[in-house]
Amino acid sequence: MKRLIECVPNFSEGRDLTIIKAITDQIESVEGIRLLDVDPGAATNRTVVTFVGEPEAVTEAAFRGVKKAAELIDMRHHKGAHPRMGATDVLPLIPIAGITLEECAILARQLGKRIADELHIPVYAYEAAAFKPERKNLAVCRQGEYEGLAKRVSSDEEGPDFGKAAFDEHIAKTGATAVGARDFLIAVNYNLNTTSTRRANAIAFDVREKGRPEREGNPITGKIKKDAAGNPVMIPGSLKACKAIGWFIDEYKIAQVSMNLTDISVTPLHIAFDEVCKKAQERGVRVTGAEIVGLIPKRTLIEAGKYFLQKQQRSCGIAESEIIRIAVKSMGLDDLKPFDPKEKIIEYLLEEDRPARLTDMSCEAFAEETASESPAPGGGSISAYMGALGAALGTMVANLSAHKAGWDDRWEYFSERAEKGQRYLVALNALVDEDTQAFNQIMDALGMPKKSDSEKQQRMEALENATRYATEVPLRTMKCALQVFDLLEDMIQEGNPNSVSDAGVGVLAVRAAILGAHLNVRINAAGLKDRTIAEELVNESDAIADMAIRKEAELLAIVKEKIG
């Protein structure tokens, strides 16, 4: 598996696009880096940059970005609404694939030391890379912000983890940087129908995990209570793994609750949104929408969309794009500016590098490609696509039934089956392309050199492996399509009676998918040298084909009876 990490540096410049471009140019100058997002904010005077790549490339790109920021940003003149302490304020490394958080923490410490040694910028290690437990909290590292650095950078107790030094003109210009490793964090701002920073802060204190200080007498102006150690006694907020403050954004002329969700498995975005709405309403304020800063994992919007659909007692077994659209509209993510999932969801941005798929084509283009003189896509891909269409018809009937007037008490039953149908649909669509890829592997093996005995042996092994793979793929199509019969049976028996013919067509499509894939199993198995394996694969496919024929006859009889 390819090792991928994400880096999300925050630079203390959000207004001068020339400076921002110079920094991102340095990041992109490293081979293998994919710049995913650049999100400048004028009011915060801060830009959040997101890029991904393999670990060595990412750490090098991050270093170059920090170096350029130190050259172009002068912290002595910086003003902005967001807390900050350096030209590169924070620089987290985030595991995406093939690498652990612990490994990212080691890389972060190495990067922090290099920044301090070569650029003479003080570095605090935070989150998973922290050397001190209290410094896992970024707020502790950034305490006093830039204005407090003069006293901190040479201190034994409060000084940086790398680059402790006297506060000189160089540090005065660059400030300090927090370098760390963390899991995926969501930065989100909730838009309020007020201009009051005080109200926004009150809502932030209501929800953030840290809460607010407990006071004697008057809860706003009273003396803060202290514990035996002299620390403020805190009243915790309602959300775990949540940091929040309130501010006024001059760009939009509104107050916002600015929030970091540090563990979305503990507090998902949709739960935080509803809680902020609730606390705002208690204070006579309304949340008009939300603004995602930087990128967001796809699952966050899928979970949110399903959450809001369930609140409406609507089926969740709809297309991924529709679920995301529900999430965007439910939380007002397009309140202040357009929200394009292709530009904000990290998985979609990473998908741009993948090869074109058959299933990306229009129906007409796919049919024309099949009709061309090219041998692929062929019967195996068409079989998988027939299975996908059968699953789609079953899912359609489930969704229609879930929304049928008078059937409101059964929406969950149909929603569960529609979600199951969507899973079959996605799996069978993937097999459309995989079947063609399997055929191409056979062609690649046939094209290998065969001059020497060694080359002949390698070619023979590659051809055997490719042939076995090409036999197993249509068998997987058969297995997956066979499961679709259960969905269709439920819809024929329990679904909207006006759509029973649609479910019947689904049955015919699934039977065609299974018997078509069966032909591909048999013809590809004939080319296998290992006859034991070939026989096992053929026998399994024969049994599934027999079941499909029986199931088709059984279900079509019920359909015809219901139609009358």
N, C-alpha and C positions, 0 to 999 in steps of 0.2 A: 504494500500500500504506500502511495506517495505521502510523504510527511508534509503537512501544511500547517502553518500558523498564521494568525491574523495579527496585525499591529494597528493600534488606533491612537496615534500621537495627537495631543491637543496643543496647538501652537497659539501663542498669545498675539495673534493678529487676525482680525476678521473683517478689515475694511479695505486694506490695500491689496487688490487682487494681483498686482505685479509681484509683491513679496510672496504671496501664497503660491503663485505659479512657479517662482524660482525654487521654493522649497520642494514642491511636488515634482518638479523636473529632476531634482537631485535624487529623490526617491525612485522615480521611474528609470533613472540611468543605470540601475542595477538589473542585469539580465535575470529573467525569470520572475520579476515582480509584476503583480497585477494590481493597478490602482483602481479600487472599487468605488470610492466615494470621497468627495471633498465638500464639506459642509460649513461654510463661513457664516458667522453671526455678527452683524454690525453692533448690536447693543452689547453683547458679551465681549466684543472685540477678540474673538477666539474662533479658530477653525479646527474642526474635527476631521482628520484624514484617516481613511481606512484603506489598507492594502494587505495583500496576502501573497504567500510564496513559500518556498522551502526555507527551513530555519536559517541556514547560512546566508541566503539572499536577503531575508527579512531583516536580520540583525545588521547587515551591511547597509541596507537602504535606510534603516532607522538612524544609524550613525550619521550618514550623509545628510539626512533631513535635519537632525539636531545641529550639525555643524553649520549648515546654511542658515538656519533660524538664528543661531548665535551671531552670525555675521550681519544679519539684516534687521533684527528686532532689538530695540533698545528699551529694556524694561524700566529705565528711569523716566520714560515718558508714557508708559502704558496705563490706560484707564479702561475699565470694563466692568460689566455687572457680575461676571463670574469670578469666584475665588481663583487666584493664580499666584505662582511664585517664580516662574521662569519663562524665558522665551519659548522653550519646549517645556510645557508645564507638567504633563504626565505622558508616560510612554509605556502602555501595557502590552504584553505579549499574550496571545490567547490561543490555546490549542484548538485546531479545527479537525485534523485527521492524522492518524499514525504517530501521534506524539502526546505525551502526558502533560498535565499541569506541572508536575514536579520537574520535568525536563525543561519546560518553559521557564520555570523559576531559576534554574541553573543558567540558562541562556541570558535571562534578564540581569542576573548579577554580573555575568561576564561583560555584557554590554554596558552596564552602569560603570564598571571599573574602567572600561576603555574610554567612555565619555569623560570621566574625571581625569584619567591619566593624559589623554591626548588633547582634550579640548579645555581642560582646567575648569570644568563646570561641576559644582557640588551636586552629588546625586544621593537621593534617599531611596532605599529599596523598600517597596511596599507590597501589600497583598501577599501572595504566596511566596514572593522573593524576600520578604522582610526578614531581617536578622533579629529584630526585637518584636515580641508579641504585639506590643501596642502600635507598632508601625504597620501592622496589617491594615490598619485604618488610614486611608489617605488623608483624612482631615488632621490626624496627628502629625503626619509628615509635613503638611502644608500650614500648620498652626502659625498664625501671625502673618501669613501670606508673604508677599514680596517685601512688604514694609518691615517685617520682623526678621528678615534674613541677616541683617547687619549684626545682630546680637547672637544669632544661632550658629552661623557657619563655622565659627571657631570654637564653639562650646563642646566640651567632652560629653555632656549629657544630651544636648539637643542638636549637636552637629550632624552633618551628613554621614552616611555609611562609606561613601567614597569622596575624596577631594576636600577634606576638612582644611580650611585655610582662613587667613585673615580676609575680611571683607574689603576688597580693593576695587579699582575702577572696572576691571574686567568682570568680576562677579556682579558688580552693580549694574552692568549692562546686560549680562546673560541671565542673571538670577540663578535659581537652582531647578533641578529636574527630578521628578519622581519616576523611577523605572521599576516596573513590576511585572507580575504574571497573575492572571486572573481568568476565571471562567467568563462566559459571555455576559456582558452587562448591557442593560437597556437604559439609555438616557432618553427621558421623555419629559416634555413640558406640557402642563395642563393649562389651557387658555381660560381665563375667568372674565365674567362680564362686570369687572370692576377695575379701577385704576389704583386701588389701595394696596400698597405693598404690605401694610400691616395686616390686612385681612388675608392676603396670600400667605404670609408667614404663619398666621394662626392656623390656617388649614394644613400647611406643611408640618407644623408641630403636632397637630392632631394625628397625622398618619405615620410620620417617620418613626422608625424603631426607637431611636434615641429619645423621642418625645420632647418634653419641655421641663424646665426646673419647677419644682414645687415651691410655692410661696406662702408666707404667713399672711393671714388676713386677705387682703385684696389679691386675687389671682393674677392680676396684671402688674400692679405696682408694688405689691408687698415684698418684704425682704425674703430673699431666696433661702430656703432651708438647707442646712448642711448636715452631713453625717458625722460620725465620731472622728473620721479622718480629715474632716474639713472639706470634703467634696460635695458639690451640689446634689441634693436628692432629686432624682428625675421621675417624672410621670411618663411611662412609656407610651408611645403612639400605637396605633392599631395595626400597623403593617410590619411584619418581619422582613429582614433583608432589604430595607428601604431607607434611603437617605433623601432628604428633601429640604428645600428652602423656598422662600417666596421672593419675587422681585418684580420690578416694573420694566417692561420692554418698550422703549421709546419708539422702536421701529414699527410696532403694531398698536401702540398707545393702549396697552392693556397690562394688567398684572398677570403673572403666571405662577403656578407651583412647579418648580423645577425639581425633577426626581431622578435618582439613579436606583434602578432595581438590580441589586447585586447578586441575587440568586432567583432566577425566574421559575425554578422548580418549587420554591417556597412561596413566593408571591408573584404569580403571573401578571402580565400586563392588564388583562381584562378585570382581574380582581382589584388591582390598584386603581384602575379607572373608576370602577363603581364606588370604591371607598372614598376617593377624592370627591366624587359627585355627591355622595351622602354627607360628608363633612362640610362641603361647601354649602349645601342646601340648609344645613343646620345653622349656618351663619348668614343666611339670606343671600348667598352668592350662587351663581350657576356656572357650571363648566360648559363652555361652548364647543370645545373640541380639544384635541391633543396634537402635539408636534413631536415626531420622532426625530431625535438628533443622531445622525450617522445611520448605520444599517441595523437590520433586525433579522433574527432567524425566522425562517418560514413557519416553523412549528408554533411560534408565538401568535401569529395571526390566524393560523388554522385553529388553535385552541380557542382564541378569542371569538372567531366567527361561529364556531360550534356552540360556544357558551351563549352567545346572543340568540342564535337560532333556537336553542333549547328553551330559553326564556320565553320565546314566542310560540313554543310548541310546534316548531317547524322541523322538517326532516333535515338531518345533517348529511344525508347521502347524496350531496350535489357536487358538482365539479369544484375542484380546488380553487379555481379562479373566482367562482361565485362565493365560496366561503370567505375568501380573503376580501372580496368586495363588501360583504356584510360586516366584516370586522372594521374595515376602513370607515364605512358610513356610521356604524354604531358608536365608534369612539371619536368621530369627527377628525380623522387624521388628515383630511383635506380641508380643514377649516380655514387655515391661513394661506395655504398654497397647495397646488396639486400634489397628490401622493401617487407616484407611479411605482407599483410593486416591482417592476423590472429594474428599477433604479435603487430601490430601498431594501429589497430582500436579498440577503447574501447568497443564498443558493441559486437564485435566478441569475445573478451576476456571474457566478462561477460557471454556470451552464453555457454561457456565451462561447466558451472555448471548445465545447464538445462538437463532434462531427454532426452534420445534418442527419436527421432521422426520417425514415419513411413516414412515420406517423405525424411528422410536421407538415406533410404535404396536404393539399386539398384532396377531396375525394376524386376529382377529375384527374389531377396530376398523378395520384397513386395508381389509378386505373390505366392511365397512359404509360406510366413507367412499367407496369406489369405487362402491358401489351407489346412493349418494345422487344427488340431482338436479344436483349440481355437476358440470361437465364435466371437472374435474381432481380427483384423478388419473384418467387415462384409459389408452388403449391403450399409449402410449409408456412410462409408468411401470410398467404391468403387464408389458410386454415386458422391461424392465430387471430387474424382480423375478424373472421366470421365469429369466432368465440367471443371476441370483444363486443361485437354488435349484439350477440345474444345476451351478454351481461348487461349491456346498455339498455336493452329493451326491458329486462327484468327490473333494472333500477328505475327506469322511467315509470313503470306501473307502481312500484313501491312509493315513489315520490308523489304521484297523482293520488294514490290512496291515502297517504299521510295528510294530504291537504283537502281531502274530500269533505264537503259539508256534512255534518252529522256524525262524522267518524273521529271527532276530536279526542275521544278517550282511547283511540288506538294509534295515535300518531307515533308513539315510541316504538311500537311493534314494527311499523313500516319503516321508521327511520333507521332502526338497527339493520333491517334487511337492505335498505338502500345503501347504507355504508358498506355492508358486505359486498354488494354489487359493485360499488366503486373500486373496492380492492381488487376484485376479479378483473374489472375493466382495465385498471392500471397494469396488472400483471400480464394480461393477454396482449395489451398494446406493446409492452416491452418485448414480448416474444415475437412480435412481428419483425422487429429489427434484428433480434438475436438469431432468428432462423436464417436471415440473409447473411449475417456475419458468420454463422457456422458454415454456410456454403462457401463463402469467400475464403475461409481457412482451408477448406479442401483444395480450392484452386491455387492458393498460395503454396501448399505442400506439393501439389503436382508440378509447380514451377520451380521447385528446388533443384540444384545441380545434382547430377548422378553419374559423374565420370569415374570417381574412385570408389572403392569398396566402402570407405568411411562415409562418403557423401550418399551412397545408395542406402546405407543403413540408417543414416539420419533422416533421409527422405521417407523411407519406409515407416519409421517410427512416427514422424510428423503426420504422415498420411493416416496411419492407424488412429492416432489421437484425435485428429480432425474429424475422421469418419465417425468415431464413437461419439464425439461431441455433437455432430450433426444428426446422430440418431437419438441422443438423449433430449435435445431441444424439443422436437415435435412430441416426444413422449411427455415432457413437462406440459406442453400445450394440451395434450389429452387429459392429463390429471387435473389441470386447472379448469378446463372447460367442463369436465364431469361434475365439478362442484357447483357450477352454475345451474345445473338441473334442479338442485334443492331450492335455490332462490326462485326459479321459475315455477316450481310446483307450489310453493307458498303463495305466489302471486296469482296463479290459476285458481287455487282453492279459496284464498282469503282476500285477494286484491279487488280493486274496483271492477265490477262485472263488465262495465263498458269497455275495459281494456283487455279483456281475456284473449281477444284475437292477437293483440300485440305480444302477450306472453307466449301464445302459440307460435308466432313467427320466431320468437326467441328460441323456442325449443328446436325448431327446424334449423336455425343458424348454429346452435350448439352441436346438434347431431352432425351437421356438415363439417364443423370444425374438428370434431373428434375423428370422424371417418377419414377426412382429408389428411389430418396429421398421422393417422394410422398408416396410410399409404406411404408417407414419408419415412416413418420408422422402418417399415419393411424394406423399402428400396435402399435406404442407407445402411441398414444392418447387413444387407447382402454383401456389402463391400468390406466388412470386418474380417480380419484374419482370425481373430479370437472368436471361434464359433460358440464357445460356452457363453461368453458375454452376449453375443448376437442373439442366441436362443432365449436368454433370460429377458432381454429387451423386447423381443418380438412376442413372447408369451404374455408378458405384462400388457403390452399394447393390444393384443388379441382380446384379452379379458375385458379391457376397458371398452373396446369397440362393441363387443357383445352387449355390455351393460347399456351403452348409449342407444343401441337399436331397441332394446326392451323398454328403456325409459322413454324414448321418443313415442313409441306406440301407446304406452300407458298414459302419458300426459296429453297427447293429441286426442285420445278418446274422451278425456274429461273436458277438454276445450270444446270439442264438437257437441258434447252433451249440453254444456252451458250455453253455447250459441243457439242450440235447438235446430 
